[in-house]
Amino acid sequence: MIKLRLMRFGAKKKPSYRIVAIDSTRARQSKTLDTLGYYNPRTEPLQFKLDLNRVNYWLSHGAKPSETVNSLIDRAAKEQKSTQDSKS
């Protein structure tokens, strides 16, 4: 099963993450299928970027997001919708 989850990077006690598609049986730092974006929880406001086209591709192929990734997907979709509404 494919999972959408976070892959940790950064120094000790200074984490930053990549949002990746990976086989659920693999370890957190192993080879990924696709990199979908990044997430930095240490900044205020939270800094993240997500390629929603690739996320939708993996979700349509049966991938399951983790709780954190699911909340980031929801937030990114809301931000994308609000920027499209402001352009109209």
C-alpha positions as CSV (number, residue, x, y, z in Angstrom):
1,M,0.0,0.0,0.0
2,I,1.2,3.5,-0.8
3,K,1.2,6.1,1.9
4,L,1.6,9.9,1.8
5,R,3.7,10.8,4.8
6,L,6.4,13.0,6.1
7,M,10.1,12.3,5.7
8,R,12.3,14.1,8.3
9,F,15.2,16.3,7.4
10,G,17.1,19.0,9.3
11,A,19.5,19.1,12.3
12,K,18.9,17.7,15.7
13,K,15.9,19.4,17.3
14,K,15.4,21.5,14.2
15,P,13.1,19.4,12.0
16,S,11.9,20.1,8.5
17,Y,10.0,17.6,6.4
18,R,9.4,16.5,2.8
19,I,6.0,15.2,1.9
20,V,6.5,12.0,0.0
21,A,4.7,9.0,-1.5
22,I,6.3,5.8,-0.2
23,D,5.5,2.2,0.2
24,S,4.0,1.7,3.7
25,T,6.4,-1.2,4.6
26,R,9.5,1.0,4.0
27,A,11.4,2.9,6.7
28,R,10.9,6.7,7.0
29,Q,14.3,7.6,5.4
30,S,14.2,5.0,2.6
31,K,13.7,5.4,-1.1
32,T,10.5,7.3,-2.1
33,L,8.3,7.0,-5.1
34,D,7.6,10.7,-5.4
35,T,8.3,13.9,-3.6
36,L,5.1,16.0,-3.3
37,G,6.3,19.1,-1.3
38,Y,7.8,20.3,1.9
39,Y,6.7,21.3,5.4
40,N,8.6,23.5,8.0
41,P,6.8,23.6,11.3
42,R,9.3,25.8,13.0
43,T,8.3,29.0,11.2
44,E,5.4,31.3,12.1
45,P,3.2,31.0,10.2
46,L,3.8,27.4,9.1
47,Q,5.7,27.2,5.8
48,F,4.7,24.4,3.4
49,K,4.3,23.8,-0.3
50,L,2.3,21.0,-1.8
51,D,1.8,19.9,-5.5
52,L,-1.9,19.2,-5.4
53,N,-1.9,17.7,-8.9
54,R,0.5,15.0,-7.8
55,V,-1.3,14.5,-4.5
56,N,-4.6,13.9,-6.4
57,Y,-2.8,11.5,-8.7
58,W,-1.6,9.4,-5.8
59,L,-4.9,9.5,-4.0
60,S,-6.7,8.3,-7.2
61,H,-4.2,5.4,-7.3
62,G,-5.2,4.3,-3.7
63,A,-2.6,6.1,-1.6
64,K,-3.6,6.8,2.0
65,P,-2.3,10.1,3.7
66,S,-1.2,10.2,7.3
67,E,-3.2,12.5,9.6
68,T,-0.6,15.3,9.4
69,V,-0.4,15.1,5.6
70,N,-4.2,15.0,5.4
71,S,-4.5,18.3,7.3
72,L,-1.8,19.8,5.1
73,I,-3.7,18.7,2.0
74,D,-6.9,20.3,3.4
75,R,-5.0,23.6,4.2
76,A,-3.4,23.7,0.7
77,A,-6.7,23.1,-1.0
78,K,-8.3,26.0,1.0
79,E,-5.4,28.3,0.2
80,Q,-5.6,27.4,-3.5
81,K,-9.3,28.0,-3.5
82,S,-9.0,31.4,-1.8
83,T,-6.3,32.6,-4.3
84,Q,-8.5,31.5,-7.2
85,D,-11.5,33.3,-5.7
86,S,-9.5,36.5,-5.2
87,K,-8.4,36.4,-8.8
88,S,-12.0,36.2,-10.1
